[in-house]
Amino acid sequence: MAKLITVCGATGGVGGSVARRMLKEGWSVRAITRNTESPAAKALIEAGAELASANYDDVASLERVFKDTQAVFGITNIFEYLLEKSPEDAAEREKQQLVNIATAAQNIPTLEHLVLHSLPAGEKLAGKGNFVPHMDGKDQAVDIIKETLPSVAKKTTFLWIGFFTSNFYNHPMSKPVEVPNTNGSRVFIQPIPPSLHIYYAGDVEHNAGIFVNAILKNPAVSLPAKYAFLYTSQGSMQQYLQAWIDVTRRRTTFVTVSLDEYEQIWGPYGKEIGSMLKAFEPINDWTKPYQPDVIAAKDLGIAEDELVDLKAALEINKALL
């Protein structure tokens, strides 16, 4: 009988990748989504998934959908409620949702493995005062799970993901903007210098599923409580932009502004993403505060050619750029 994995956020980019890959691997998939009538949800049904709904703010609701499952993939989205109150309130809510997922998973006797999406904390990378809600809230949840839910923590892998290539076409603040009356010239406006070092995750909608499958196949490597870091390569923000330039052949200039100016342009979301980028400035190695518990693709036995890197991902999605 096939093993069952319950996938949170199954109609999103990351969760959808996990759901599709695990179906391909022969698992039964219970796909959690709020909109069972969406095209993405209907596609999952056609592929063989079972649909379910749950409230991440309610442990009992999560326990119902986790019933009889051998694995759970958990992911949350702070950006859905970042504007409801303060960024700190949003971080607190996301932190609690991740703890709720772990709490519910702990109460499932059949559970073998929990994979939770998280991120390194701004304050651990750059020091006190560099609190980044969508990073630090997740990381605080990880610490709570490890400290207060030891029985599920030993079955948990925390998944980090580097910069999505899809940022270039899904998020306006992460794409070059055309300057009027310049015959097509563009500017890439960011609150950091072009030399900032980052990790590229390539085509996440392809790579995330491969990565989670490898995590589940290799519990001796991915457990207990390891940080599995999905990235395909590393480089500067200028190199990240250059890949876009090479594929689109559009004249583009990197323009650095202050964090306040970035927030003026993009509002609260600009402050959030800008704060994240600023937190990466003092340290090139995001894994340093978390060693020796960080694992990468090679540790999981994933061959380089299995993952789609930055430039190849841009070529695949060229029509969207």
N, C-alpha and C positions, 0 to 999 in steps of 0.2 A: 504494500500500500504506500502511495506517495506521501512524503512528508508535507506538512502544511506550514506555510509562512504567511503571516498577517503583515500587510504593508500599509503603513500610514502614508497619507498624501499620495496615494497611488495614481492619481491623474496629473500630478505635477511632473516637472522634468526629472528630478532625482528619483522620487518614488515610482514614477512610471517606468524608468529604466530598470529599477530593481524588480518590479512586478513582471515586466516582459522577459527579463533574463531568467528569472526563476521558473517561469512557465516553460521556457525553452529547455531548462535543465531538468524538467520532469517533476517539479514540485507542484503541489496544489497551492493556489494563491487566493487568499482572502484580501480583497482590495478595499481599503477604507477611503471613502470619498463622500463629500457632502452633497454633491450633485450627481445622482445616479443616472440622470438623463443627458449628461454632457457627451459630446462626441468621444472624448477620451475614455469615459466610463463605458460607453457602448462598445468601443474597440476592445477593451479589456474583457468584456463579457464574451465577445466573439472569439477572443483568443483562449477562452477557457477559465477565466477568473470568476470568483464569486464576489459580489459586491456587498459591502456593509457600511454602516455609518456609525460614528462614535463622537463623543464630546471629550476633547482632551482635557477639559477642566473637571471632568467627573471620572473618578477611578472606577466606580461601578460600571459605567458605560463602557470603559475600556476593557474591563474584565470580561464582559459579555462577548465582545468581538474577538478577544484573545483566546477564548475557550478552545481547548484541544490542540492548540498550535504548538509546533516544535520550534519555530523561530518567529521573531518579531523585528520588523524594521521600523524605527521611529524617527520621525522628522516633524519639526514645527516651523511656523512661519511668523516671526515677530512683525513683519512688515504689514500683515493684515490688520494689526491693531496698534501700530506704533503711534498713530495720530489720535488715538482715543483719549489718552491722558498724557502723562509725562513719559519720556523715554525710559526713565527708571521704573515706572509702573509696568511698562510693556516688557522690560527685561524680567521683572519679578513674575509676571504672568507666564512668560515663556519658560522660565526656570521651573516654575511649579508644574507646568504641563509635562516637561521632560521627567520630572520626579514622579508625576502621576503615571506616566507610561511605564516607568521602571517598577513602581509599586504594584500596578496591575499585573505586569509580567511576572513579578515575584510570586503572585498568588496562583499561577497556572502550573499545575503539577507536571504537565507534559513539556514545559519549556526547556529547550536545550541551549538556545543562543538568542541574545538580544543585541541588535546593532542599532546604536543611537547616533544620529547626526549631531555633532557639536563643532566647536571651533576653539582655537587657543584664545586666551583672555588678553585683552589690551593691557590690563594692569600687570599681567605676568610678563608680557613682552616688553613693555615700555615704562613700567613703574606706576606707582600710585598717581592718581589724577588722570589716567588714560583709560577710564572706564568707557567701553564701547558696548552699548546695550545688547546688540545681537550677537556679540562675541562673549562678553563677560557673563551674561545671564546663562547662556548654555554651559560655559565652563563651571560656573558655580553649581549648576545642577549636577554636573559630573562629580564634583567634590562631595556633594551631599549624598549622592548615590553610593559612592565608594565608602563614605563614613557611616551611613545609617542603614543602608540596604545591602550588607555584605553578601548575602546569599544570592542575590541577583547580580551584584557587581562582578562576581567571579565568572558569571556567564555572559558578561557584556563586553562588546567592543565598541569604542567610540570612534566614529567616522568623521574625519576632517576632509574637506574638499578645497582645493586651490581655486584660482580665478577661472571662472567659467568663460569659455569662448563666446557663449551665447550672450554675455553682457553687451557685446558689440551691437546686437540687434534687438535685445529684449529690454534694455534699460537706457533711457535717453541720456542720463548723466555719464554713461560709460561709452558713449559713441561719439566719434568726431562730428562736429557741427559745421555745416556749410556757411561760409561767409558771403553775404550778398555782394553782387557786382565784382566778383573776383574770378569769374569763369571757372567756378567749381572748387576753389581752394577751401580747405577745411581746417578747423582748429580742434585740438583735443585738450580740453580744459580740465585740469586736475589740481588738487591742493598739495601736491608733492612734486619733487623734482623728477625728471625723466629717469634718473639713475636709480630710483627706488627698486630694491630687489623684491621680486614676487615669485610665487609658484604658479605655474599654469596647469590647469586640470584638463585642458583639451575639450573634447566633445563629451560633456558630462552625461548627456542623454544616452550615449553609448557606453561610456566608461564606468558609470556608477554601478550598473548592474553586474558587469564583469568583476568589479572590485568587491561588491558585497557577496557575490557567489564564492569568490576566492576566500573571503573571510570565513564564511560558513563551512567551506571545505577543509580549512586548516585551523581548527580550534587549538591545536598545540602551539601554533604561532600567534593567533589572534586573541587568545585568552591567557590569563584573566585580566580584564580591565585594560587592554592595550588601546593605544591611539593609532588607528590605521589611517595613514595620510595619503589621500588620492591626489597625485600630481604626476604629470607626464614629463615635465621639464621645468627648468628655472631660468630666470633672466631678469632684465630690468623692465620697467614700464615702457621705456622707449622701444625695446625689442618687442614687447607685447603689441605696441602700436605699429611697429615696422612690419610685423606679419600682416596686419590689416592693410597697410599701404601696399605691400607686395602683391596681395591678392586683388585689391580693388583698383590699384594703379591711380589713386587719387592723391593729389598734393595735399599734405597735411602737416601742420606744425603743432608741436607739443607746447602748450601754454600753462605755466604754473601761476596759480593765484593763491591767496591766503585762505585759511579755513573759513574765516568770516565771509570772505567774498564768495566762496563756494556755497556757503549756506544761503547767502543772499540770492544766488542764482537758483538753487534747487530746493530751498526751504528745509524742513526737518529731515527729509531723506538725504539732502546734501550734507547736513551736519552728521548724520549717522554714517554714511559711507566715507565722508571726509575724515571723521574721527578714526575710522578703521584704518584708512591709508596712513594717517599720521602715526598710529600705533605701530605700524610696520617699519617706520623710519629708523629707529635706534638699533634694530637687530635684523641681520640677514637670515639667520637660522631660526625659523619659527619653532622648531622642535626643541631648542636648547633647554627651556624651563621644564620640559616634559620627559627628557631622557632619564633612564634607558627604555621607556615604555612605548616609544614610537616605532611603528613598522611601516614599510612602504611596499610598493608593488613587487619588487624583487624578493622581499621576505615572504610574500604570499605565493611565490612561484608564477607570477604573471609575466609573460614575455612582453618585451617592448612593443612588438608588432600587434599585440592584442588590443592595445589602447590607441585611440585616435588623438594625436597631439594637436597643438594650437593651429599651425598653418593648415594642416590637412582638414581640421574641423572647419576652418574658414572657407576652404575650397568647397567642401561639401555643402555649406550653407551660403554660398556666394550670392545667391539670388536675394537673400535677406539683408545683405550689408548695405 
